[in-house]
């Protein structure tokens, strides 16, 4: 670059400067931009040495690029100078516009600070504008200010130059060129940093997208190939609960294709008795055990477990439902419950289940308003109509309610009292009949033919009793050879006819252990009503059975 002593600047020098500025603005990376800036100082501005000191995020400056001297480049590139030391440099010396010139007569005080530098000693200048090896020239690089128009913003770095080729301090033109070059270099470095940050952000975004795609693929595979049922449903809005997606396991479990499942919500598929359970199930971490309808109309027991999945940070939320088939477990639970409440030999309800069913019909209080015909103690009836006294009979059809807080309030809301038909006449009143059955001659079968034959007799008697009653009636084995029948809605004559039919069924020959045997049966008929306990009802029927048994000659108790 020519000095101001020449009458004009050569066109070739301007072209070199223009090319250097173009190169640093088209560099591909921040590192390339920094090196291009240093190379441009040497190649276009006529200096033998140029160093780019870049401001780091912590404020200190690092030697990021150096041109013109390989030895100096190897020695100081990458070294860091503190911000305080650099601020000291930028506030001393002579101000050449935006440039800082520190002559060798003043710069000796900087020889021992922590700023990386490459200077040599030399003889004193022979004339006024001769460059001394210890002279220092700095060109601060400021990012354009927020207002534009050439205003300075944040410090980007500092260009330090040394040894002009002509051996003289730069004149007005050289200073202007270096100052303009530093300004353009700051823009180029800022743009390169921005591109670098954008590239890093794009790389990070691409990695995040790859991780998201991998996560989505993992979720898809886990969803599709899960061994148990999975479903995604809408959450909130008018379509809340509508099934959006199901996996193969759920489709197989319910026997419905995925396209058909999208027409339903879980509320459409749940058993009517379980709809309240579904509605009570929390969307976030809720669990429920209920029945879902298969395509063939049957129901399967499942365990539902919900969780909420967001589509994006602030996007729509969906309900992820895990559906596990628990049909086998429920079947085992029902079997266990059945075994606990039923007789293992005959399959009939056992004593505990009988008392539970009977107690569920009875409250603790007796109605105070009684029909005139039954306002006194009336006798119970046995199979052969022998007299015995039991509790008073009441009108079964009357609903006696007592206000809460009164002495007669029994805690049963809207409870319809169970009453017994009148004893003195068949007036059409229906009640809950309790038929106590005891087998006659059963002990002799056990003694003569063994317990296997006795078990076969009990099993057959249980079958005949069950076949002889209506749907909804209860036939239970109380223990040993004692059976009880609960038959609701019978009058006294109906109960007597039922006892006759059942006795006639029982006395028919029974095949046991390869031989035909016979047993008889004695029945006692009791009537349940509110105010009695289950044990009291059973005891009254048992007493009537013994009355009936004693009333018959011993030789007539067992047929055949």
Secondary structure as the mmCIF struct_conf table of DSSP 4:
data_model
#
loop_
_struct_conf.conf_type_id
_struct_conf.id
_struct_conf.beg_label_comp_id
_struct_conf.beg_label_asym_id
_struct_conf.beg_label_seq_id
_struct_conf.end_label_comp_id
_struct_conf.end_label_asym_id
_struct_conf.end_label_seq_id
TURN_TY1_P TURN_TY1_P1 UNK A 4 UNK A 5
BEND BEND1 UNK A 6 UNK A 8
HELX_RH_AL_P HELX_RH_AL_P1 UNK A 11 UNK A 25
BEND BEND2 UNK A 26 UNK A 26
BEND BEND3 UNK A 28 UNK A 29
HELX_RH_AL_P HELX_RH_AL_P2 UNK A 30 UNK A 44
BEND BEND4 UNK A 45 UNK A 45
STRN STRN1 UNK A 47 UNK A 55
HELX_LH_PP_P HELX_LH_PP_P1 UNK A 56 UNK A 56
TURN_TY1_P TURN_TY1_P2 UNK A 57 UNK A 58
BEND BEND5 UNK A 59 UNK A 59
STRN STRN2 UNK A 61 UNK A 67
BEND BEND6 UNK A 68 UNK A 68
HELX_RH_AL_P HELX_RH_AL_P3 UNK A 70 UNK A 76
TURN_TY1_P TURN_TY1_P3 UNK A 77 UNK A 78
STRN STRN3 UNK A 80 UNK A 81
HELX_RH_AL_P HELX_RH_AL_P4 UNK A 83 UNK A 89
TURN_TY1_P TURN_TY1_P4 UNK A 90 UNK A 91
BEND BEND7 UNK A 92 UNK A 93
STRN STRN4 UNK A 94 UNK A 96
TURN_TY1_P TURN_TY1_P5 UNK A 97 UNK A 98
STRN STRN5 UNK A 99 UNK A 102
HELX_RH_AL_P HELX_RH_AL_P5 UNK A 104 UNK A 107
HELX_RH_3T_P HELX_RH_3T_P1 UNK A 108 UNK A 110
TURN_TY1_P TURN_TY1_P6 UNK A 111 UNK A 112
BEND BEND8 UNK A 113 UNK A 115
HELX_LH_PP_P HELX_LH_PP_P2 UNK A 123 UNK A 125
BEND BEND9 UNK A 126 UNK A 127
TURN_TY1_P TURN_TY1_P7 UNK A 128 UNK A 129
STRN STRN6 UNK A 130 UNK A 130
HELX_LH_PP_P HELX_LH_PP_P3 UNK A 131 UNK A 132
TURN_TY1_P TURN_TY1_P8 UNK A 133 UNK A 134
STRN STRN7 UNK A 136 UNK A 144
HELX_LH_PP_P HELX_LH_PP_P4 UNK A 145 UNK A 145
TURN_TY1_P TURN_TY1_P9 UNK A 146 UNK A 147
TURN_TY1_P TURN_TY1_P10 UNK A 149 UNK A 150
STRN STRN8 UNK A 152 UNK A 164
TURN_TY1_P TURN_TY1_P11 UNK A 165 UNK A 166
BEND BEND10 UNK A 167 UNK A 167
STRN STRN9 UNK A 168 UNK A 168
HELX_RH_AL_P HELX_RH_AL_P6 UNK A 172 UNK A 224
TURN_TY1_P TURN_TY1_P12 UNK A 225 UNK A 225
BEND BEND11 UNK A 227 UNK A 228
STRN STRN10 UNK A 229 UNK A 234
BEND BEND12 UNK A 236 UNK A 237
TURN_TY1_P TURN_TY1_P13 UNK A 238 UNK A 241
STRN STRN11 UNK A 242 UNK A 242
STRN STRN12 UNK A 243 UNK A 246
HELX_RH_AL_P HELX_RH_AL_P7 UNK A 248 UNK A 254
TURN_TY1_P TURN_TY1_P14 UNK A 255 UNK A 255
HELX_RH_AL_P HELX_RH_AL_P8 UNK A 258 UNK A 261
TURN_TY1_P TURN_TY1_P15 UNK A 262 UNK A 263
STRN STRN13 UNK A 265 UNK A 265
HELX_RH_AL_P HELX_RH_AL_P9 UNK A 266 UNK A 269
STRN STRN14 UNK A 270 UNK A 270
HELX_RH_3T_P HELX_RH_3T_P2 UNK A 272 UNK A 274
HELX_RH_AL_P HELX_RH_AL_P10 UNK A 275 UNK A 280
BEND BEND13 UNK A 281 UNK A 281
TURN_TY1_P TURN_TY1_P16 UNK A 283 UNK A 285
STRN STRN15 UNK A 287 UNK A 293
TURN_TY1_P TURN_TY1_P17 UNK A 295 UNK A 296
BEND BEND14 UNK A 297 UNK A 297
STRN STRN16 UNK A 299 UNK A 310
BEND BEND15 UNK A 311 UNK A 315
STRN STRN17 UNK A 317 UNK A 325
HELX_RH_AL_P HELX_RH_AL_P11 UNK A 327 UNK A 341
STRN STRN18 UNK A 342 UNK A 342
TURN_TY1_P TURN_TY1_P18 UNK A 344 UNK A 346
BEND BEND16 UNK A 348 UNK A 348
STRN STRN19 UNK A 349 UNK A 349
HELX_RH_AL_P HELX_RH_AL_P12 UNK A 351 UNK A 360
TURN_TY1_P TURN_TY1_P19 UNK A 361 UNK A 361
BEND BEND17 UNK A 364 UNK A 364
HELX_LH_PP_P HELX_LH_PP_P5 UNK A 365 UNK A 367
BEND BEND18 UNK A 368 UNK A 368
HELX_RH_3T_P HELX_RH_3T_P3 UNK A 372 UNK A 374
BEND BEND19 UNK A 375 UNK A 376
STRN STRN20 UNK A 379 UNK A 381
TURN_TY1_P TURN_TY1_P20 UNK A 383 UNK A 384
STRN STRN21 UNK A 387 UNK A 389
BEND BEND20 UNK A 391 UNK A 391
HELX_LH_PP_P HELX_LH_PP_P6 UNK A 392 UNK A 393
TURN_TY1_P TURN_TY1_P21 UNK A 396 UNK A 397
TURN_TY1_P TURN_TY1_P22 UNK A 404 UNK A 405
BEND BEND21 UNK A 406 UNK A 406
TURN_TY1_P TURN_TY1_P23 UNK A 407 UNK A 408
BEND BEND22 UNK A 411 UNK A 411
TURN_TY1_P TURN_TY1_P24 UNK A 413 UNK A 414
HELX_LH_PP_P HELX_LH_PP_P7 UNK A 415 UNK A 418
BEND BEND23 UNK A 423 UNK A 425
BEND BEND24 UNK A 428 UNK A 428
STRN STRN22 UNK A 431 UNK A 440
BEND BEND25 UNK A 441 UNK A 441
HELX_RH_AL_P HELX_RH_AL_P13 UNK A 442 UNK A 449
HELX_RH_AL_P HELX_RH_AL_P14 UNK A 451 UNK A 468
BEND BEND26 UNK A 469 UNK A 469
TURN_TY1_P TURN_TY1_P25 UNK A 471 UNK A 472
STRN STRN23 UNK A 474 UNK A 479
TURN_TY1_P TURN_TY1_P26 UNK A 480 UNK A 481
STRN STRN24 UNK A 482 UNK A 490
HELX_RH_AL_P HELX_RH_AL_P15 UNK A 492 UNK A 506
TURN_TY1_P TURN_TY1_P27 UNK A 507 UNK A 507
BEND BEND27 UNK A 508 UNK A 508
STRN STRN25 UNK A 510 UNK A 512
TURN_TY1_P TURN_TY1_P28 UNK A 513 UNK A 514
STRN STRN26 UNK A 515 UNK A 517
STRN STRN27 UNK A 520 UNK A 528
TURN_TY1_P TURN_TY1_P29 UNK A 530 UNK A 531
BEND BEND28 UNK A 532 UNK A 532
HELX_RH_AL_P HELX_RH_AL_P16 UNK A 534 UNK A 551
BEND BEND29 UNK A 552 UNK A 552
HELX_RH_3T_P HELX_RH_3T_P4 UNK A 554 UNK A 556
BEND BEND30 UNK A 557 UNK A 558
#
